[in-house]
């Protein structure tokens, strides 16, 4: 915005922040065992200055800083003083709920700030009363105990809820599968024509509340849904705070990608052809079109499987990924592609014809509805949902076949039962994803904003923000200054953490998973016994996890130490609760366990990182990003793979110390981190907050662990 048009703002008084957060301030008086942290005040002042001056601001705040209060306080003060809304975005629902239900009410209560704060989620998180009414008016559909339990749970919940937010319903795993039948969705929503639109629509109420709010708490997915919908999801806003900002590039990539799921399409077409449960004859005008589309899809799928089989897909056994084939320009010019392209065009024509008919049927069914909403709406909802699936897959198919956007990479994944290749078996998916989202983020995400504050405990590599700024397009933001700040953790890592580097561990690049597991298991078994359980073991390979899991159970469970594996002994949530419950538990986890786990106290005293978390270079997006960087004259390992792995490593390290009273060990069983072994190993160590470091062979490391935990 030109300077002469810049509105007058009332700045936040940064000198008052010390009073609010200080040892004698209102928060200290309200909270028992309040800990004053100078780092929190430093961050709050910097965030306030970003709002006052209209800057984009990156701040890495170490664990224990109290960063949520450090950014919420100036956001509340700014919004209240200037009557401008601030959007706060998180990656996880857990943090989203914490901000809305705990931190914001606490600040407003302690500081006597009057502000309207709301949490806004994606539309499928809200119950649609129109769909619910149609659902319950067809009791013959309730054929299972789980479905009856789902109906009973929701019926009771509807007597209490004011929001219609699924999170409140506490649905268990079996009940979850029925939620889409009653959830709001864009395909089946008639908007203002709906009877419930002005009489209780939960989604509309949530969005109306957001229009009146000072602070709107959302997640990253909703931010990008807003951009994809041309700003139709969120109210207009010019001030944004992004927590867990290290996820922003991946979230943008997912939302700008296309996916063609053969199995999902086949199930949808089966329903359209009258083969789905409870839907026999539902679409009596179009079963022939659905069957033709299904036949075309089968032909296309077989040709895709043949292409994957004949051109030698990449699959590294240690990762156990599906058969993967990147669709390059050479493949597109080959003879096999010509046949596949023809089959794809035929499938596209069949889907387009079906889509047009579904649109007409949906319109006819909608016109049959009673004005008072008395008629069951499930048939119309089914048609509209099916129409949405067909349109979405048609768009993904067209994009995949055309392959004309140079910033996108396309590939095929085939998951085959038993892990063996075989035509026509397993599930096939087609993907197209952007290689570089930086320019898109710069233009559509950051430039429209006056202020953007991005924070996380892991934004830097060896104290430098350049990697993240480059990946997110924050080096060119349309004239906005970009400030950066590192706020140290208040914890004393030198006294609280022993970082153990096992120098005689095998280099994982040179050995297969069976060899690595045979070497790792004896060491882990002895380490776990020394610690007494209380250990989180982080893997980058699910195959290695499963190999270690079985033998480790046999070694440790007779000693009273439970061994729990992700995907083998429970969900992520249940395993976290298990390790919180006592000292005799070890959890083996892969990607989702590297972050977002908060277990203070003695229940977690050891974290083992089995391998430095480099992304597999054969993945199509990673491979394409490497090529893109080479074309820019950059070293892909130094510019992308290494910084990405370091940020991930810092997340894993951060699982251990969650309070000023925690103490424990982090063991890295990858010799590449040992100083002098590789040119880059030192970068991992230098990016950590100064723990004591022990380097040595296995036996010496075990002795150091025993002495440290003493």
Secondary structure by P-SEA (a helix, b strand, c coil): ccccccccccccccccccccccccccccccccbbbbbaaaaaaaaaaaaaaaabbbbbbbbccccccccaaaaaaaaaaaaccbbbbbbbccaaaaaaaaccaaaaaaaaabbbbbbbbbccccccccaaaaaaaaacccccccaaaaaaaaaaaaaaaccccccccccccccccccccccccccccccccccccccccccaaaaaaaaaaaccbbbbcaaaaaaaaaacccccccccbbbbccccaaaaaaaaaabbbbbaaaaaaaaaaaacccccccccccccaaaaaaaaaaaaaaaaaaaaaaaaabbbbcccccccccccccccccccaaaaaaaaaaaaaaaaaaaaaaaaaaaaaaaaaacccccccccaaaaaaaaaaaaaaaaaaaaaaaaaccccccccbbbbbbccccccccccbbbbbbbbccaaaaaaacccccccbbbbbcccccccccaaaaaaaacccccccbbbbbbbbbbcccccccbbbbbbccccccccccaaaaaaaaaaaaaaaaaaacccbbbbbccaaaaaaaaaaaaaacccccbbbbbccccccaaaaaaaaaacccbbbbbccccccccccccccccbbbbccccccccccaaaaaaaaaaaaaccccccccaaaaaaaaaaaaaacccccccccbbbbbccccccccccccaaaaaaaccccccccccaaaaaaaaaaaac
